[in-house]
Amino acid sequence: MKKSIQVSLVAVFAALHVVLYLISYGLPWRNWGVYIEALEGIILGPYVGFFSALLGSIIARAAVFDAFWMFGIVAEPLAVLAAGLLAKGKWKPVLLAYLAMLIAYFVNPYGRALPVWTILDILLVPFLIYPAARTGKKWLGIGAERTWAPLILISLVCIVIDSLVRVFLLVPVGLHTLFFSSFEELESAFVFAAGYSYVEDVIAPLVSLVVGVPLLAAISKLKIVEHEKPSAKPV
């Protein structure tokens, strides 16, 4: 990708993070910037995408302060990084990081005490990481006719990784002590947020399909992004 185009795309995606954060501020959902994470990682790649999401997340929280600012600033760039790696077929670092956070959650006494049904999507996604990487590596670089498959998988994995990072910060890292005075308060908020999280698991892949398929088709035709040639075995 040409540097000028890369800089322009970084500016566009960073601005989208800011705008989507501002228009969704105050709603009981994660900010709407999470819905572009998968496309951001696929288009910009893991590392440039990470920088773009980090830049946009910081600017958004600087524009309008949020007491939970640290969750988005950490979770959004890491989810974009994961999406970019999966699009290149690199599943091992994503899976290792995922399992490390998940194990840390269950090692924590609060993690073991919180209802398991609230993280069923988090427990499912480790089994989808390898298929997401395989389809991403195989199909994203060869045209738009099959982009729906990797888009669905990568978007689902990506939105759940965003959730897991927030959960990791809240429970194992201990940020819950900043916002909740007791386990009962934490559990009540956790259960309340879980319902919205499951709805977002559906919305994110749908947004990627509606926006991503035509967008990636246009990018493919214009040859804005150069994809690596598909390989048989993702690493």
N, C-alpha and C positions, 0 to 999 in steps of 0.2 A: 504494500500500500504506500502511495506517495505520502511524504511527510505533510504536505499541505492539506491533503484530504484527511489524513489521520488527525491533524490538529483540529480541523473543522468538525469532524465527527466527535471528538472528545468534547469540544465546546457544546455541540448539540445535545449530547447525552447528559453532560453535566447540567445544562440548562433545564433539561427535562426532569432531572431529579429535583431541582429547585421548584419548578412550576408544579409538578405533581405533589410534592410535599406541601406546598402552600395551599393548594386547592383542597387537599384532604385533611388539613390541620384541624384537630379537634374532634375528628370522627373516631369511633371506637375500633378502627381497623389500623393495621400497619399502614403507613403512608403509601400512596399509589405508585410511588417510585419502584416498589418491589416488582411491579408487573412488567417492567422493562429490563430487569436484571438479566434474564436469559438471552434476549436479543443483543443486549449490550456486550455480553461476554462473547457471543458467537461472532458478532460483527467486528468488534475491536480487538478480540483476542484476550487472553487471561490477564496480562500485565498492564496493557494500556487501558483495558476495560476496568481493571481494579483502580487505577489512578483516576479515571473519569468518574467512577461512582464515588470514590473517596472525596474528590474535589466537589462534586455536586452535593453530597451529603453534608459536608462541612459548611458550604455556602448557605444551604437551606436552613440549617440550625442556627447559623449566625444571623440570618435574616429574621427568623422567628424562633425565639428560645423555646425549647421543650425540655421539661425536667428529665425526660428519658432519652436525651440526645445521644448518649454514649451507645445505646443499643443500635440505632440506625447507622451511625457512623462506622461501627465495626461490622455489622451484619451485611449491609448492602454491598460494600466492596468485596467481602469474602464470598458472597453468593455469586457475584459477577465473575470473580476469579475462578470459582468452581465451574461455572457455565463455560467459560473460555477453555478450560482444561478439557472438559468433557467433549466439547466440539472438536478438539484436536485428538480425541481418542485416549487421553491420559486419565485413566480412572484410578490408578493406585494411590497417588497423593490425596485425591479427593476422598477415597474410601478410608484411608488411614486417619486423616484428620477427622472425618465424620465419626469413626469408631472411638477415637480418643475422647471426643466431646461426649459421646453417648455413654461411654464407660464412666467418665467423670461424673456424669449426672446420676447414675445408679450407685456409685460409690458414696455420694453425698446422702446423708440420712433423710434430708427433705426430698431428694429425688426418689428414694424408695417409698416415701410416705405419700407422695402426690398420686392421684388416680392415674392408672395406666392408660385408661381410655383417652385421656387428654393428649397423649403422644403416639397414638396408633400410626399416624402418618410418618412420624419420625422413625418408628420401628420398622416400617415397610420399606422406606427409601434405600437403605443399604443394598437391598436386593435389586434395585433399579439402576444403580450407579454404573455397573459394567454394561448392561444393555444400552444405557444412554450414551456411553462413550463409544460403543461399537457402532450404533446407528449414526451418531454424530460424525464419526470419522469416515464412515462408508458413504453417507448420502448427502451431507451438507455441501460438499465441494463439487458435486457433479450435476447440479441442476435443481429445479424447484419441484419436479414432479413427485418427489418422495420426502420433501422437507417436513411434512406434517408429522412423521414418525419421530424423528429426533427432536423436533420442537416440543411435542407433547412430553416426551421423556425428560429432556433437559429442563424444561420449564417447571415440571413437577419436582424434580430433584432440587432445582435451584430455589424454589419458594420454600421448600421444606428445610433446606440448609439454612436459609435466612432465619426460619423459626428456631432451628436447633442452636444457632449461634446466640440468639437472644436468650433462649432457655439456659444455655451454658453460662452466659454472663450473669443471668438472674440467680441461678441456683448454685452450681459448683464454684463460680468465682465469688459469689456472695453479695452481689449488688442488691439482693432482696432486702438486706439490712438497711439500705438507704430509703426504702419506700414502704416497708411493712414492719410493724412492731411485733407481729406474732405469726406463727405458722398458719393459723386460721385465716388471717387476712391474706397471706400469700396464696393459700389454697383457693380461696374465694375468687381472687383476681385471675389465677391460673385457669380455673374451670371456666370462668366467664370468657377469657380470651380464646380458649380452645375451640369454642363454637365458631367464632369468626375465622380462626385459622383454617378450619376445614373448608369453609366457604371459599377462602382465598386459594386453597389448593385446586379448586375447580376454575376459579376466575383466571388465574395466571396462565394455564395452558390455553384457555380460550382466547385470551388477549394475544398470546403468541401466535396462535393459528390465524386469527383475523388480521392482525397487523403483520406478523412475521412472514407468512408465506408470500404475499405479494411484494413485501419489502426485499426479502432475500432473492426473489426472482428478478427484481429490478437491478439489485446490486450485482447479481450474477451476469446479467446481460451487459451492464455497463463496465463490468470487470473492475469494480472499485476495490473489492477485497480479493486477494489472491489466496486460494485455499491450497493446502498441501494435497498431493495426490493420495487417494484413499489407500490404506494398507489393510492387509488381511487381519492383523492382530493389533488391537489397540494396546498401548502400554500403560 
